[in-house]
């Protein structure tokens, strides 16, 4: 499982599939983030869980990019 967290190809596939699904009319995570930016009025636990679920691949991608940048700086 640890190799998944460090494999940038799998993380990008996760971002493009789980992170962005459903794709139409707009990516689901984008709609939820706009809802949070607008004040998150009316959001239930299910909506917050949905943000976490769709956001995990992006968090992993940011982690990998950060590790690569900081290992390059050393």
N, C-alpha and C positions, 0 to 999 in steps of 0.2 A: 504494500500500500504506500510505503514511503516513496517508492519510485514514481508513483502517480503525481505526487505533490511537486516533484522536481522535473517532470517531463513536460517541457513547454509545448510540445506538439499535442499531447492529450489535453492539456489545460486550454489551449486555443480551440480545440474541437469542442470541449465543454462549454466555452464561452459562446461559440457559434450555435450550439444546439440547445443545451439546457438554459444557458444564460439569456438567449435572445428569443426563445420560443414562448408563445406563438408569435409568428413574424408579422401577421397582418391583423389589423390595419396599422399597428406600430408594434415594435418589440415590447413585450410585456414588462420587462424591467424598466424600460424607459417611461412607460406610463405610470408605474408605481413610484419612481423617483420624482416625476413631476407632481404627483399627488402629495408626496412628502414635502417637496419644496413649496407647495401651495398651502401648507399648514397642516396637512394630514388629518383634516376634519373628517370624521366618520369612519376612520380606519379601524378595523377589528383585528383581533389576534391573528386571524387567518391571513390578512393582508400583510402584516409584519412578518409572519412566517414565510409568506410567498416572496417577499423581498430578500430574506435571508437565503432561501433556497435558490432563487435565480441569481443572487449576487455572489455565491460562493466561488464559482469559476473565475469571476473577475477579481476577487480578493486573492485567489491563488496566482493569477496572472500578475497582479501588482507585486505580490511577494517575490515571484521569480525574477521580475524585472529589477526590483530593488536589490535582491541578492547579487544579480549580475553587475549592477552599477557599483555596489559597494565592494565587490571583489575586484573590480577593475580599478577602483581608486587606490586600493592598498598598494 
